[in-house]
Amino acid sequence: MPDAALAADLKTVIAAAKAGGALAAKHFKTTIKIWDKAKGDPVTEIDLAVNDLLETALRSARPSYGWLSEETKDTPQRLSAKRAWVVDPIDGTRAYIKGLPEYCISIACVEDGQPLLGVLYDPSADKTYAALAGGGAQLNGTPITVSDWSDTLTSRMIMAQDMAEHRLWPKPWHPRALVRPNSMALRLGWVASGAYDLTIALSDKQDWDIAAADIILSEAGGHLTDHHGKVRRYNQANTSHPFVVGAAPGVHTEACAQIRGLVANYQAEQAAQQ
């Protein structure tokens, strides 16, 4: 069973996530300042405002915890902390900018490389995904589990259609459903709830994109790994994670094999062209 301190932390995190979500929702579809942190990497004044709100709430509650956020300059101090907050104030900024409701607030607490708790708050749907290590996963207070689907190629998938139809997959996908929200965390929450069976990201994701969703998916009975089935470690010096597979157990193994085959086919094609 989760310890009392973590249970208290979860309440703090849920309250902070909802407050951050309320702030984001207040400015949703309004005129806000937007700029690029780097080419193709947009940020808004609301990302920073939500980040400030979350940092104040979480660090005042647990000043000894480290801090890793997409919108805060990283420092090495977090690496020496026993526990650390891992935060994305708005996961799905591109969707938020476009006026699409597919964004969320993502908060995890990590110890020894693994998340101890995770919360995703979806302001548009007023949905709170939450989990404590050993305590199961919940959606708005109701326990959730992943799907029992076992035919990987016909999974309800969350992936871009052009990627699903790429000619280099070793086997063609025939999904029962196919969607792609911008927020990686929200995608993983949907898999955790059983609404979808599988999501794949071939581009690199960061700790703040997936740490909270990782424990929610795991506690719901699913898996979040790389394409070799290796579990993720968080709050490390390198926060980057290539090839993210989030899946129900019945489709996870073959999904990983599909990606390995895609990579092999791509590498063989590149070699042949040289």
C-alpha positions in Angstrom: 0.0 0.0 0.0 1.2 3.6 -0.7 2.7 5.4 2.3 0.8 8.2 4.1 3.3 10.9 2.8 2.6 9.9 -0.8 -1.1 9.8 -0.3 -0.9 13.4 1.0 1.3 14.3 -1.9 -1.3 12.9 -4.3 -4.0 15.2 -2.9 -1.6 18.2 -3.2 -0.8 17.3 -6.8 -4.4 16.8 -7.8 -5.3 20.2 -6.3 -2.4 21.9 -8.1 -3.2 20.2 -11.4 -6.8 21.4 -11.3 -5.7 24.9 -10.4 -3.3 24.9 -13.3 -6.0 23.5 -15.5 -8.4 26.2 -14.5 -5.8 28.9 -15.4 -5.1 27.3 -18.7 -8.9 27.0 -19.5 -9.4 30.6 -18.6 -7.1 31.7 -21.4 -8.1 28.9 -23.8 -9.0 30.4 -27.3 -8.0 33.9 -26.2 -5.3 36.2 -27.5 -2.1 35.2 -25.8 1.6 35.7 -26.4 3.3 32.9 -28.3 7.0 32.4 -29.3 9.4 29.7 -30.1 11.9 28.4 -27.5 13.6 26.8 -30.5 12.6 26.2 -34.1 9.3 24.3 -34.1 9.1 24.3 -30.3 6.4 26.9 -29.3 5.6 28.1 -25.8 3.0 30.6 -24.6 2.7 33.0 -21.7 0.1 30.6 -20.2 2.6 27.7 -20.2 4.8 29.9 -18.0 2.0 31.1 -15.8 0.8 27.6 -15.1 4.4 26.5 -14.5 4.8 29.3 -11.9 1.5 28.2 -10.2 2.6 24.6 -10.0 6.1 25.3 -8.8 4.8 27.5 -6.0 2.2 24.9 -4.9 4.4 21.9 -5.1 7.7 23.2 -3.9 6.1 25.0 -1.0 4.5 21.7 0.0 7.7 19.6 -0.4 10.8 22.0 -0.5 13.2 19.1 -0.3 12.0 17.6 -3.6 13.9 18.3 -6.8 12.3 20.1 -9.7 12.2 19.2 -13.4 9.8 21.0 -15.7 9.7 21.7 -19.4 9.3 25.4 -18.7 12.1 25.8 -16.1 15.8 26.0 -16.8 17.2 22.6 -15.7 19.8 22.5 -13.0 21.8 19.6 -11.6 20.4 20.0 -8.1 17.5 17.8 -8.9 19.8 14.8 -9.4 20.9 14.8 -5.8 17.3 15.0 -4.4 15.8 11.8 -3.1 12.5 12.7 -4.8 11.7 15.1 -7.6 8.7 16.6 -9.2 8.5 16.1 -13.0 6.1 18.6 -14.6 4.7 19.6 -17.9 2.5 22.6 -17.2 0.7 22.2 -20.5 1.4 19.0 -22.4 0.0 19.6 -25.9 0.9 23.3 -26.3 0.5 23.1 -30.1 -3.1 21.9 -29.6 -3.7 24.6 -27.0 -2.5 27.3 -29.4 -4.8 25.9 -32.2 -7.8 26.0 -29.9 -8.0 22.2 -29.7 -9.0 20.6 -26.4 -6.3 17.9 -26.5 -4.0 19.2 -23.8 -3.4 18.4 -20.1 -1.4 19.2 -17.0 1.1 16.5 -16.2 2.7 16.0 -12.8 4.8 13.1 -11.4 6.8 12.5 -8.3 9.9 10.4 -9.1 12.3 8.5 -6.8 15.3 6.3 -7.8 14.3 6.7 -11.5 10.7 5.5 -11.2 7.5 7.5 -10.7 5.8 7.1 -7.3 2.7 9.0 -8.3 1.3 10.6 -11.4 -1.6 13.0 -12.2 -2.9 14.1 -15.6 -5.7 16.7 -15.6 -7.6 17.3 -18.8 -9.3 20.7 -18.3 -11.5 20.5 -21.4 -13.2 17.2 -20.2 -12.7 17.8 -16.5 -11.0 14.4 -16.2 -8.3 13.6 -13.6 -6.2 10.5 -14.2 -4.2 9.6 -11.1 -2.1 6.8 -9.7 0.0 5.9 -6.7 2.6 3.1 -6.8 0.9 0.0 -5.6 -2.5 1.8 -5.3 -4.0 1.3 -8.8 -5.0 4.0 -11.3 -8.2 6.0 -11.3 -10.1 8.3 -13.5 -12.2 10.9 -11.6 -11.9 8.6 -8.6 -13.1 5.4 -10.3 -10.6 2.6 -10.9 -9.5 2.0 -14.5 -7.8 -0.8 -16.3 -6.4 -1.2 -19.8 -8.2 -3.1 -22.5 -7.9 -6.9 -23.0 -7.5 -6.6 -26.7 -4.8 -9.0 -28.1 -4.8 -8.5 -31.9 -2.1 -5.9 -32.3 -2.6 -5.0 -35.9 -6.3 -4.2 -35.4 -5.8 -2.2 -32.2 -7.5 1.0 -31.5 -4.4 3.1 -32.1 -3.3 6.6 -31.2 -0.9 7.6 -34.0 -0.7 9.8 -37.0 -2.5 8.3 -40.0 0.4 8.9 -42.4 2.7 7.1 -40.0 0.3 4.2 -39.5 0.2 3.9 -43.3 4.0 4.1 -43.8 5.3 1.6 -46.4 8.2 0.3 -44.2 6.2 -1.3 -41.5 6.9 -5.1 -41.5 3.1 -5.8 -41.3 0.3 -3.4 -42.3 -1.8 -2.0 -39.6 -5.6 -2.3 -39.8 -6.8 -0.3 -36.8 -10.3 -0.4 -35.6 -9.9 3.3 -34.7 -7.1 5.8 -35.3 -6.7 9.2 -33.8 -3.8 11.5 -32.8 -4.1 14.2 -30.1 -1.1 16.4 -29.7 -0.5 15.5 -26.0 1.6 12.4 -25.4 0.5 12.3 -21.8 -3.2 12.4 -22.7 -2.7 9.6 -25.3 -1.2 7.4 -22.6 -4.1 8.3 -20.3 -6.5 7.1 -22.9 -4.7 3.8 -23.2 -4.7 3.5 -19.4 -8.5 4.0 -19.3 -9.1 1.3 -21.9 -10.5 3.8 -24.4 -7.6 2.8 -26.8 -5.3 -0.1 -26.9 -2.0 1.3 -28.1 0.0 4.5 -28.7 3.4 4.8 -30.4 5.8 7.8 -30.7 8.8 7.4 -32.9 10.2 10.9 -32.1 12.0 11.6 -28.8 9.9 12.4 -25.8 11.1 13.9 -22.5 10.6 13.0 -18.9 7.8 15.6 -18.5 5.9 14.2 -21.4 5.6 10.6 -20.0 6.6 10.2 -16.4 3.2 10.9 -14.9 1.4 8.9 -17.6 3.9 6.0 -17.1 2.7 5.2 -13.6 -0.9 5.7 -14.5 -0.6 3.3 -17.4 1.4 0.8 -15.3 -1.0 0.8 -12.4 -3.9 0.3 -14.9 -2.2 -2.9 -16.0 -0.4 -1.6 -19.2 3.2 -1.1 -20.3 5.3 1.9 -21.2 8.7 1.0 -22.7 11.0 1.6 -25.6 10.8 -0.7 -28.7 12.9 -3.3 -27.0 10.6 -3.6 -24.1 12.9 -1.7 -21.7 11.2 0.3 -19.0 12.0 4.0 -18.6 14.0 5.8 -15.9 13.3 9.4 -15.0 15.1 12.3 -13.3 18.4 11.2 -14.9 21.0 13.5 -16.5 19.6 12.6 -19.9 15.8 13.2 -19.9 15.2 12.1 -23.5 13.3 8.9 -24.5 13.2 7.7 -28.1 10.7 5.2 -29.3 7.8 5.3 -26.8 5.4 2.4 -26.8 2.4 2.6 -24.4 0.1 -0.4 -24.7 -2.2 -2.9 -23.1 -0.3 -6.1 -22.4 -2.0 -8.1 -25.1 -0.7 -5.9 -27.9 2.6 -4.6 -26.4 5.1 -7.3 -27.5 4.1 -7.2 -31.2 3.9 -3.4 -31.2 7.5 -3.4 -30.1 8.4 -5.9 -32.8 6.7 -3.7 -35.4 8.9 -0.8 -34.5 12.0 -2.9 -34.6 11.0 -4.1 -38.0 10.4 -0.5 -39.2 13.8 0.6 -38.0 15.5 -2.4 -39.6 13.7 -1.8 -42.9 14.6 1.9 -42.8 18.2 1.2 -42.1 18.4 -1.4 -44.9 16.9 1.1 -47.4 19.3 3.8 -46.4 22.3 1.3 -46.8 21.1 0.3 -50.2 21.0 3.9 -51.4 24.6 4.6 -50.4 
